[in-house]
Amino acid sequence: MASTRLGRLLWVVAVLLAAGVLATTIASDVHARARDRQEHTDLVRAQRTLSATDFDLRATTYTEDGANNHRNGLEAFILSTLGNLGITDKSLAGTNAEVDLLGVGIGTLQTCLGGVQSSYQQIGGNNPDQAAQDISAVSGACLAAAGGTTDGLVYPFDFPDPDVILAGNTYFAYATNSVAGNIQIIESNDLTHWTAVGNALPSLPAWAAPDATWAPGVAHIGQAYIMYYAADVAGPHGGEECISDASATQPQGPFIDKSKGPLECQPSLSGSIDPCPFIDADGSIYLVWKSQKGPTTIWSEQLDAAGTAFAAHATPTPLLKADAAWQQGVIEGPDLVTSGGRYYLFYSANRWDTSDYAVGVATCAGPTGPCSNLSTIPLLSSGPGMDGPGGESVFAGASGTYWIAFHAWIPGAVGYPHSRDLFIRPISLSGPVPVVGPTG
């Protein structure tokens, strides 16, 4: 009986983590990934508008009834789930000793769920700043309840398309828009414990539509930090997906975008997304991105010395097309890295909202190619503790060791409306083919 009750407890915690954390990330990036646009646009824009109200006054308002219905619906879900499993506050307390035997204290579970509940209540009250603080405060407790870092999980909340940089002794991670605003930002001193900083991009240029920003990439260029990100063009004839850039004097922002129009769009190829900056050993700067029209293609083009415009006489160069069977016609999320004289182009492939999504790698002669795919099978794919990894970011740590950050679904909770959590694992670039290592 005790083991059955404990099993139910742990199951409901997993369910509530997925459902509760989702409530703090109403601003899902389904639209940002630009799949099934016509089917989901109206729904996604409504959800994003709800969580973005405090960040962009130009966003169309949603009714209070919608917010109340969402909050009430989630509360009903939590109560009905607890009731169906026969779990109450008293029964939770009664299983304290049993849970402790497994190394998960009931206090840890209650702390996590309490922070999640407080966070979604703050969203319902149109206070996303406090929501981000509440969820950040219980990150450690939720991470412990979710199983710690056994599989590389370091931030058990929605954090899609991560990009990680090291500035001084601090790591900064940026991600697709969510509860924290247009671009999420979190920080860490050890790659394990992360704290929410807030909204890295408080406002958008007039040409960009609200609530549709995603896949940031940040580089330190000269005296500035430049963020490249994808956004939708606003207006009745807008909707095209383009790339823009914003600058800041410090890695935590705020990043300011003063552009009058996008940096790159490729309208003949149905748009450009997933920008990744790359600085070569000689200091030359490049932007790598993905075009939408199939077969999807990854491109590269040299930027000027400031990183805010393309270099004179530079032209886009295709690096890689989707041609492996496991990619299913889709490659995206590029990340170009150099180490030991080698150039590696990491990418995500297949459908982003399935467990078939995975990470591959190609080797390149230089930042403008040519590139050759090394992954006849994925470099990183679904496994214990995670499904559909992607949105990878490879970076060097303080000691020179390389790491790969990526998002992944929790098994059993794949696809919209579930969230994608942040994972980080070591990766070796010393051999002819990169190798992703285990954690711990």
Secondary structure, 3 states (H helix, E strand, C coil): CHHHHHHHHHHHHHHHHHHHHHHCCCCCCCCCCCCCHHHHHHHHHHHHHHHHCCCCCCCCCCCHHHHHHHHHHHHHHHHHHHHHHCCCHHHHHHCHHHHHHCCCCHHHHHHHHHHHHHHHHHHHCCCHHHHHHHHHHCHHHHHHHCCCCCCCEEECCCCCCCEEEEECCEEEEEECCECCECCEEEEECCCCCCEEEEECCCCCCCCEEEEEEEEEEEEEECCEEEEEEEEEECCCCCCCEEEEEEEECCCCCCCECCCCCCCECCHHHCCEEEEEEEECCCCCEEEEEEECCCCCEEEEEEECCCCCCECCCCCCEEEEECCCHHHCCCEEEEEEEEECCEEEEEEEECCCCCCCCEEEEEEECCCCCCEEECCCCCCECCECCEEEEEEEEEEECCCCCEEEEEEEEECCECCCCCCEEEEEEEEECCCCCCEECCCC
